[in-house]
Amino acid sequence: MILAILQARFSSSRLPGKVLKTILGKEMLLHQIERLQYSKMIDKLVVATSEDSSDDAIERLCQDNNVEVFRGDLNNVLDRFYQCAIQYNPDYVVRLTGDCPLTDWQVIDQTIQYCLKGDFDYVTTSSKFPDGLDVGVVAMPALKSAWEGGALPSEMEHVTQYISKKPNQFNNGVFNSSKNLSHLRLTVDEPEDFVLVGKIYQSLYENNPLFLIQDILDLLRNKPELIKINDKFARNEGLLESLKVDKEYLKKCIKNQSNY
């Protein structure tokens, strides 16, 4: 069984409440869920949010729209993710984040198929894909190992970080894009990101609610000025910040050890 877990919380550091911000009158999270439901490979979709009261609204939104929801630790996302997964006993888990309302179900299915065909422990989309079309597929035993062995702050916040850093322990793979689209930023972390995503939906959604990455590329080719809206932001800012926290964490551990 293939379980998709969509991580979502209200307390985003750069754009708080982004998953509940509306595009064309519908919450961004619901737009993403709508797109995910077209997947042919995902057997079950669950939204994993936190037990913090700030995420009560996410739970209500899911319940009102017949979407399964799990609540767990606010800051230890790895634990929240794992505790959610074991409720369903899946063979593989697809990791998705609630800041990707332009996610493409075809890319997701192709990544899952690549993982299954290669019998990988973990597969992620390559950086040739736009930021915002990221997908991670992890076998349940590998996820359990990450939960048992992860200790660094980055490993708590970024679910598959522990696995991706250990290619000798896990059979990891990368699903590549035929085109290098790494210059495109289709995620929502900053206000400018939300502006761009809103304009894409305004241009495409009415005629085709299930528009895919090729439709977006065609739009950006005709309106190249849209790309400039958010092109000043670096990719993977959250992970880079977490890695800085790792360094401080390790310094404190070394200092504490020297005091004994």
Secondary structure, 3 states (H helix, E strand, C coil): CEEEEEECCCCCCCCCCHHHCEECCEEHHHHHHHHHCCCCCCCEEEEEEECCHHHHHHHHHHHHCCCEEEEECCCCHHHHHHHHHHCCCCCEEEEEECCCCCCCHHHHHHHHHHHHHHCCCEEEECCCCCECCCCEEEEHHHHHHHHHHCCCHHHHHCCCHHHHCCCCCCCEEEECCCCCCCCCECCCCCHHHHHHHHHHHHHHCCCCCCCCHHHHHHHHHHCHHHHHHCCCCCCCHHHHHHHHHHHHHHHHHHHHHHCC
